[in-house]
Amino acid sequence: MEIINVDIKKNHGHLSCSPSLFKIVREKFSVLNPSYTQRRFAPRNYIITPSGAFQVGMWNDIKSYIESLGVSPKFQLTDKFNQYYTPPLNIKKIETIDGFTYYDYQEETIKEFIKHGRGISLLPTASGKGLCIAGLCKTILTNHPTYKILLVVPNVLLLNQLHDSFIEEFNIDNISIWGDKKLPDWSKNIIIANSQILVSDIKKTLTKVQHFNAIIVDEVHTIGTKKNKINKIIQNINTNIKFGVTGTLPSDLLATWNTVGKIGPILYEKTSHQIRQQGSISEVEIKIVNFSHKGAPSTPDPSDVRPTAKYEKEIDFIFNDTKRNNFIGDLANKIKGNVLILTDRIFHGELLVKTLSSSSKSVHFIQGSTESDARTEIRRVMEESDNVICIAMSKIFSVGVSIKNLKYVIFCNIGKSNVKIMQSIGRSLRLHKNKDKAIIFDLCDKLKYSMDHLRERTQLYTKEKMKFKTTNINL
């Protein structure tokens, strides 16, 4: 029998077992270090230190792996560790939101959160994660009226959107906004803040929220990288009650482990296909448009030693192609209804604005410099009108933004990130009387990187059981 002792030291879990087992487990939770070629770096990145320290949220994964080894483990967890890993909330039932009925997955998410005290729920974009968060907050505060809750969102647009939903839809006014040039009312029990304002002055932030009782992170996948400063805040708030919701965890294993480690284990999951089947979000159809070009991207200057030099040349070639841009413009004009065009380059957005200058539709371009009030107004116009073309930087509009009256999305060159692709598709999946399904136009080019990325996207579409077909166009 293998004795495994687990304790808490300096706010981290601490694993103690035989050296042979420890080595196996530590290697399992490690990945190759891409920087290893530079000799000062270690060959692998580990989530368990040589002394046995690990982020508490990873315990379920570590325990499951040890059990799979067939070593007849006997786990000895200290009371202190159990308090960290499953912090008690002592709540017997969840509260409802007036005017709403929870879908099964929303109710189960809140129940699992209350039962375990920390963890992550994986629900696809457009499935109503905002209602889950509101129900969780109401449940906690009904049972613990003095608790303070920090609600973290990744951007200003989602900050205002979720804050307004709490007040106008969910009738929860015990909330104050921090960010977008607004200072919070600290007497409120719920403070909603975007991550940028929280990390702008970490010491100041921690003096304000260090003793909050609970943290809820919307779009929790965005905290994955250890370089993200928001991790320092999540780690140093004096509470173990931490929750996260997202549609997709990062494909990078270290980023996923860091997210789970900081917040807690995956407690509930429902796929986009499952929720589409039950009719809670729209069906989706992918129309792949594959362009052939007469020319080819130029060769990078020999002095350009960037690893991405060839890729950037391909992107410049694609986005500067007048015929391709005219196709996008004609397509957006021809479609009856609102259209969201997602691009990755500001110069390309500006070219599309010129291409659409004579459009009969209202054309808007959202980029980083666009004020939050203007972004909110564009979203409002799209909800109330059926004659809008919105060109947007994918980094801004791919996460969290809700537009119910949106049926069509055009991917100008969406790349290969599963998180980004699913989040972007999610912009169009909310139910609305004006649509029976969402239509995604996935633009691809018969060039090296574009085709490589398309292959990965079609694998994702197949996995998510999204119907797709390809049309070839010779430019």
PyMOL commands that set and color helices and strands:
alter all, ss='L'
color gray80, all
select helices_A, chain A and resi 19-28+56-68+79-85+104-116+129-143+156-169+195-199+202-209+220-223+230-236+253-263+272-277+309-319+322-334+346-355+372-384+394-397+418-426+448-463
alter helices_A, ss='H'
color red, helices_A
select strands_A, chain A and resi 2-9+12-16+30-32+44-46+53-54+73-77+118-122+149-153+175-178+190-194+214-218+242-246+266-269+283-292+339-343+362-366+388-393+408-411+437-445+467-474
alter strands_A, ss='S'
color yellow, strands_A
deselect
rebuild
show_as cartoon
